[in-house]
Amino acid sequence: MTGLRCAGFSLLELLVTLFVVVLVTSLVTLTVTSGSQDIRLEAKVRNLADVAIYALDEAQLLGRDYGLLLQEVSVDGEPVYRYEWRERILEGWRFPESGKDVFAPQELPGELELQLQLEDVPVAELGLAGENDEEAAPQVVFYASGETTAGSIDLRQRANGELLWRVEWDLLGRFDVLRRGEADEDLLDD
């Protein structure tokens, strides 16, 4: 029996293997998590443009102006940007009565900064939302005539100012959603 040797792994080999598995798993999780954040942000940006197109259609159909109100709010002490929709009635602006699910207020992730430009003029302050902002006037108006205030919204990384998304629209309400402010080459080739 002296010639038999048991083959197996040493404790050091098992620890190194375990470390490598944990490292690879962590990297995959980090990549998937940051990828899902990008997907959620893209969905929010595209939702903003889609609902704006819907608001312009509703304005023409119902003969009533709609508007987009952009505000900075404080959530748990951190600044966050929120956008809400309004409709104009004789008494002023209010939350839309119809399409409440479509026109639901939305918040952007806290690590983002929002910059609004209207007709090529930067809007410096979006203003902190107050307690009674139900009748606040929107910055972007979608008129019943089918026109809108031309402009753009830039979404930037708050930490470094990097442009992540730009939503642009013209006087006739034609919207473009641009990743990093540039047109998607795949869409241009079609």
Backbone hydrogen bonds, N-H to C=O, Kabsch-Sander energy under -0.5 kcal/mol:
donor,donor_aa,acceptor,acceptor_aa,energy
4,L,1,M,-0.9
14,L,10,S,-2.1
15,L,11,L,-2.3
16,V,12,L,-2.3
17,T,13,E,-2.2
18,L,14,L,-2.5
19,F,15,L,-2.4
20,V,16,V,-2.3
21,V,17,T,-2.3
22,V,18,L,-2.4
23,L,19,F,-2.5
24,V,20,V,-2.5
25,T,21,V,-2.4
26,S,22,V,-2.4
27,L,23,L,-2.1
28,V,24,V,-2.3
29,T,25,T,-2.5
30,L,26,S,-2.5
31,T,27,L,-2.3
32,V,28,V,-2.6
33,T,29,T,-2.6
34,S,30,L,-2.4
35,G,31,T,-2.1
36,S,32,V,-2.3
37,Q,33,T,-1.8
38,D,34,S,-1.9
39,I,35,G,-2.1
40,R,36,S,-2.4
41,L,37,Q,-2.4
42,E,38,D,-2.5
43,A,39,I,-2.3
44,K,40,R,-2.1
45,V,41,L,-2.4
46,R,42,E,-2.7
47,N,43,A,-2.3
48,L,44,K,-2.2
49,A,45,V,-1.9
50,D,46,R,-2.7
51,V,47,N,-2.8
52,A,48,L,-1.8
53,I,49,A,-2.1
54,Y,50,D,-2.2
55,A,51,V,-2.8
56,L,52,A,-2.1
57,D,53,I,-2.1
58,E,54,Y,-2.8
59,A,55,A,-2.5
60,Q,56,L,-1.9
61,L,57,D,-2.5
62,L,58,E,-3.1
63,G,59,A,-1.3
64,R,59,A,-1.1
66,Y,142,F,-2.4
67,G,86,R,-2.6
68,L,140,V,-2.8
69,L,67,G,-0.5
69,L,84,E,-3.1
70,L,68,L,-0.6
71,Q,82,R,-2.8
72,E,127,G,-2.2
73,V,71,Q,-0.5
73,V,80,V,-3.8
75,V,73,V,-0.6
75,V,78,E,-3.0
76,D,74,S,-0.5
78,E,75,V,-1.9
80,V,73,V,-3.1
82,R,71,Q,-3.1
83,Y,106,Q,-2.5
84,E,69,L,-2.6
85,W,103,F,-0.6
86,R,67,G,-2.4
87,E,94,R,-2.7
88,R,65,D,-2.7
89,I,92,G,-3.5
92,G,89,I,-1.4
93,W,135,E,-0.5
94,R,87,E,-1.9
103,F,99,G,-3.0
104,A,101,D,-1.0
106,Q,83,Y,-2.4
108,L,81,Y,-3.0
112,L,109,P,-1.7
113,E,156,R,-2.9
115,Q,154,D,-2.5
116,L,123,V,-0.6
117,Q,152,S,-2.8
118,L,121,V,-2.4
119,E,117,Q,-0.5
119,E,150,A,-2.8
121,V,118,L,-1.5
123,V,116,L,-2.9
124,A,122,P,-0.8
129,A,72,E,-2.1
133,D,130,G,-0.6
136,A,133,D,-1.4
139,Q,68,L,-1.4
140,V,68,L,-1.8
141,V,139,Q,-0.5
142,F,66,Y,-3.6
143,Y,141,V,-0.7
143,Y,147,E,-2.5
146,G,143,Y,-1.9
148,T,171,L,-2.2
149,T,141,V,-1.3
150,A,148,T,-0.6
151,G,169,W,-1.8
152,S,117,Q,-2.6
153,I,167,V,-2.4
154,D,115,Q,-3.0
155,L,165,W,-3.0
156,R,113,E,-2.9
156,R,154,D,-0.6
157,Q,162,E,-2.6
158,R,111,E,-3.3
161,G,157,Q,-2.6
164,L,155,L,-2.8
165,W,155,L,-1.6
166,R,178,L,-2.2
167,V,153,I,-2.5
168,E,166,R,-0.5
168,E,176,D,-2.7
169,W,151,G,-2.3
170,D,174,R,-1.0
173,G,170,D,-2.0
175,F,173,G,-0.7
176,D,168,E,-2.7
178,L,166,R,-3.5
178,L,176,D,-0.6
179,R,177,V,-0.5
179,R,182,E,-0.6
180,R,164,L,-3.0
181,G,178,L,-1.3
182,E,179,R,-2.0
187,L,184,D,-0.6
188,L,184,D,-1.4
189,D,185,E,-1.6
190,D,186,D,-0.6
